[in-house]
């Protein structure tokens, strides 16, 4: 018999199988099983997003200088080993 984490893992595995198309494909909580089950998946139409021009992401000279200054305050940084 399972107990503790093994029981939890077994239960989660069973739930995963059920939710990914095991005996019941959807989350409808069907109470009866028919010979042929037809499930209609409704997809919402993809939303068109307005185009946005890319924003600059380069650091300014001031930001780079402040970053270099900050790096000098770190004692024994990993990248120096």
N, C-alpha and C positions, 0 to 999 in steps of 0.2 A: 504494500500500500504506500501511496505517496503522502508526504506531509510537508508542511512549510513551503519553502521555495519551489520544491518539485511539484507540489500540488498546484501552486499558483501558475507555474509554467505550463502544466498540462491543461489547466482551465483556459489560460490565455491562448494556447494553441488551438483548442477546440473553438473558441470564439472567433479567432482569426480565420479558421477554415470556413466557418459558417458565414462570416461577413464577406469573404472573397469568393463565394459561389459554391459553398458546400451544399448542404441539403436545402438551404434557403438563400437565394441569391441577394435579395434586397433587405431592407429594414422594415418591411411591411408587417412583420410578425404574423404571417399567415397561420391560421389555425387548422386548415385542412390541406391535404395534399391531393391534387388531382393527377390524373394520368398524364396529362400534358399541361404544363404550366407556361403561360405566355406572360412575360413581363415586358411592359412597355417602358423604355427609358426615355424620359423627356429631357431634352437638352435645351437650355436657354440659348438663344442666338448669341453669338460672340459679339461683345460690345466693341464698337469701333472707337478707338481712342484718338484724340486729336494729336497730330504730330507736334512734338516739341523738339526744337533744335538742341543738340548736345550742349551741355554747359561746360565751361572750362574747369578742369579739375587739377591743373598744375598748381603747385604751391608757389606763393609769391616769394620773392627774395627775403622779405621780412620774416615770413613763416619758416623758411629754411634756416635762417640765422637763429631764430628762437628755438627751433628743433635741435640744431647743433649745440646750442647753449644748454638745453635741457639734457642732452645726452651726456654732457660732461659731469652732470650731477649724479649719475648712476654709478654706484660703487660696484666694481667687478662685474661689468656687463657680460652676458653669455657670449656675445659675438667677439669678445677679446680673448676667449680661452682657446 
